[in-house]
């Protein structure tokens, strides 16, 4: 019995010592696949590439439908100023309509290898709309039974706190880059997802966040030089438009 326990402990220590930086595809795998950003096609491409995670951006329409798109407009139509039905007038170049959060989550739930990294976009209309989007986000994830597959990220600090309040078990990471390890730890968030320039200006932060047992992610890292820099820092995750390149760099 003692020998078995010792073997398990040694195995965990070895795994921890050689833990590798993981790949998160930014807006799915699109740059080298010709799939539109944030489309279901780009999500499926990231899954096919076996990325650890695939990031996607979510807005709230005028009639309170959560939809997946990076920009505040969908091919010239302001998302917050139009109903979902009105937004269906436009399509991605591959023929896809603007996906709802339900459609997107369902497309990602047919597998277990790639996490769904849900970025809650900040409303241009009001703080109240941002917080409502957070409430609807948690409800949608629970409705689709996607809690184990989804991790949240947001630029709005209050939205992160709302997500944490609504689901104590959810993994919530802050994006804006202006909170210290002490502040993030005190808020009981899971970690941070900061721009590469934030980490470059604060070169000890990766180590400090990790020492506080907080996860570290960096965006958007697209050059081999920067990839190597953060891999050497033992950052937990790199978010990139070039998942194929990062996979090659990690394999070296």
C-alpha positions in Angstrom: 0.0 0.0 0.0 2.8 2.4 0.9 4.6 1.6 -2.3 1.5 2.4 -4.3 1.1 5.7 -2.6 4.7 6.5 -3.2 4.4 5.7 -6.9 1.4 8.0 -7.2 3.2 10.9 -5.5 6.3 10.5 -7.6 4.1 10.4 -10.8 2.4 13.7 -9.8 5.8 15.3 -9.0 7.2 14.3 -12.4 4.1 15.5 -14.2 4.3 18.8 -12.4 8.0 19.3 -13.1 7.5 18.8 -16.8 4.1 20.5 -17.2 4.1 22.2 -20.6 2.6 25.5 -21.8 -0.8 24.8 -23.4 -2.2 26.2 -26.6 -5.4 28.3 -26.8 -6.5 29.2 -30.3 -7.6 32.8 -30.5 -11.1 33.0 -32.0 -10.6 29.4 -33.1 -8.1 28.2 -35.6 -8.8 30.6 -38.5 -5.6 32.2 -39.8 -4.2 29.2 -41.6 -7.5 27.4 -42.2 -9.6 30.1 -44.1 -12.4 29.6 -41.5 -14.0 32.9 -40.4 -12.9 34.1 -37.0 -15.3 33.0 -34.2 -17.2 30.8 -36.5 -18.2 27.2 -35.7 -15.8 26.2 -38.5 -12.9 27.8 -36.7 -13.9 26.1 -33.5 -14.0 22.7 -35.2 -10.6 23.5 -36.7 -9.1 24.1 -33.3 -10.7 20.9 -32.0 -9.2 19.0 -35.0 -5.8 20.5 -34.2 -6.2 19.2 -30.6 -5.7 22.7 -29.1 -6.0 22.7 -25.3 -8.6 25.5 -25.7 -10.5 27.6 -28.2 -11.3 31.2 -27.3 -14.5 32.9 -28.5 -16.2 36.3 -27.9 -19.8 36.8 -26.9 -22.0 39.9 -27.2 -25.6 40.5 -26.2 -28.1 41.6 -28.9 -30.8 44.2 -28.6 -33.3 41.5 -27.7 -31.0 39.8 -25.2 -29.6 36.9 -27.4 -26.0 35.9 -26.7 -24.1 35.7 -30.0 -20.5 34.8 -30.9 -18.5 37.5 -32.6 -15.4 39.5 -31.9 -16.2 43.0 -33.0 -19.2 45.0 -31.7 -20.6 44.8 -35.3 -21.3 41.8 -37.5 -20.3 42.9 -41.0 -21.4 46.5 -40.4 -24.4 45.7 -38.2 -24.1 46.8 -34.6 -24.9 43.8 -32.5 -26.2 45.7 -29.5 -28.5 47.8 -31.7 -30.1 45.0 -33.6 -32.2 42.0 -32.8 -30.9 38.5 -33.5 -33.4 38.1 -36.4 -32.1 41.3 -37.9 -28.5 40.2 -37.6 -29.4 37.0 -39.6 -29.4 39.3 -42.7 -25.6 39.0 -42.8 -23.5 35.8 -43.1 -19.9 34.8 -42.7 -18.1 34.2 -46.1 -18.4 30.5 -45.6 -22.2 30.7 -45.4 -22.5 30.5 -41.6 -25.0 32.7 -39.8 -24.0 34.5 -36.7 -24.0 31.7 -34.1 -25.9 31.9 -30.9 -24.2 30.8 -27.7 -26.4 27.7 -27.6 -25.4 26.7 -31.1 -21.7 27.4 -30.4 -21.7 25.4 -27.1 -23.5 22.5 -28.7 -20.9 22.4 -31.5 -18.1 22.3 -28.9 -19.8 19.7 -26.6 -19.4 16.7 -29.0 -15.8 16.3 -27.8 -13.8 16.4 -24.5 -10.3 17.4 -25.6 -10.6 21.2 -26.2 -11.8 23.6 -23.6 -14.2 26.4 -24.6 -12.8 29.8 -23.5 -15.8 32.1 -23.2 -14.9 35.8 -23.4 -17.7 38.0 -22.2 -17.5 41.2 -24.1 -18.1 44.6 -22.4 -21.2 46.4 -23.4 -20.8 49.8 -25.1 -24.3 50.8 -23.8 -24.0 50.3 -20.0 -22.5 48.4 -17.1 -26.0 46.9 -16.5 -25.9 45.3 -19.9 -22.5 43.8 -19.3 -23.7 42.3 -16.0 -26.8 41.0 -17.6 -24.7 39.3 -20.2 -22.8 37.7 -17.4 -26.0 36.4 -15.9 -27.2 35.0 -19.2 -23.8 33.5 -19.9 -23.8 31.4 -16.7 -27.5 30.4 -17.4 -26.6 29.3 -21.0 -23.6 27.3 -19.9 -25.6 25.5 -17.2 -28.5 24.9 -19.6 -26.2 23.2 -22.1 -24.4 21.3 -19.3 -21.1 22.8 -20.4 -19.7 23.8 -17.0 -16.8 21.3 -17.2 -15.8 22.5 -20.7 -16.1 26.3 -20.2 -13.8 28.8 -18.7 -14.6 32.5 -18.6 -12.5 35.5 -19.4 -13.6 39.2 -19.3 -12.1 42.7 -19.3 -14.7 44.0 -17.0 -13.7 43.4 -13.3 -17.2 43.6 -12.1 -18.3 41.1 -14.7 -15.6 38.7 -13.4 -16.9 39.1 -9.9 -20.5 38.5 -11.1 -19.5 35.3 -12.9 -17.7 34.2 -9.7 -20.8 35.0 -7.6 -23.1 33.1 -10.0 -21.0 30.0 -10.2 -18.5 29.4 -7.4 -17.0 26.5 -9.2 -16.4 28.2 -12.5 -12.9 29.1 -13.7 -12.9 32.9 -14.2 -9.8 34.8 -15.5 -9.3 38.6 -15.7 -8.2 40.2 -18.9 -7.5 43.9 -18.4 -4.0 43.7 -17.0 -4.4 46.2 -14.2 -4.8 43.9 -11.2 -1.9 42.5 -9.1 -1.5 38.9 -8.0 -2.7 40.0 -4.5 -5.8 41.6 -5.9 -6.8 38.7 -8.1 -6.2 36.2 -5.3 -8.3 38.3 -2.9 -11.2 38.3 -5.4 -11.0 34.5 -5.6 -10.6 34.4 -9.3 -8.9 31.6 -11.0 -6.2 33.6 -12.7 -5.3 36.1 -15.4 -5.2 36.3 -19.1 -3.0 39.4 -19.8 -1.7 41.0 -22.9 1.9 40.1 -23.7 3.0 43.7 -23.1 1.6 43.7 -19.6 3.8 40.7 -18.7 6.8 42.2 -20.4 6.4 45.4 -18.3 6.0 43.3 -15.2 8.5 40.5 -15.8 8.1 39.0 -12.3 4.3 38.6 -12.6 4.1 35.2 -14.2 6.2 33.8 -11.3 4.2 35.8 -8.7 0.8 34.7 -10.1 1.9 31.1 -10.2 3.3 31.3 -6.6 -0.2 32.5 -5.6 -1.6 29.3 -7.3 -3.3 31.4 -10.0 -3.3 30.4 -13.6 -1.5 32.5 -16.2 -2.4 33.1 -19.8 -1.0 35.5 -22.3 -2.5 37.1 -25.4 -2.1 37.4 -28.4 1.3 35.8 -29.0 2.0 35.3 -32.7 5.8 35.3 -33.2 8.2 32.5 -32.4 10.4 34.9 -30.4 7.5 35.8 -28.0 6.4 32.2 -27.9 9.8 31.1 -26.7 9.9 34.0 -24.1 6.7 32.9 -22.4 7.4 29.2 -22.7 10.7 29.8 -20.9 8.7 31.7 -18.2 6.7 28.5 -17.8 3.4 30.4 -18.4 0.4 28.1 -18.2 -1.3 29.1 -21.5 -0.5 31.0 -24.6 -3.4 32.4 -26.7 -2.4 32.7 -30.3 -3.7 33.3 -33.9 -0.9 30.8 -34.9 -1.7 27.6 -33.0 0.1 25.6 -35.7 3.4 27.6 -35.2 3.1 27.3 -31.5 2.7 23.6 -31.6 5.9 23.4 -33.7 7.8 25.7 -31.2 6.6 23.6 -28.3 7.8 20.4 -30.0 11.4 21.7 -30.3 
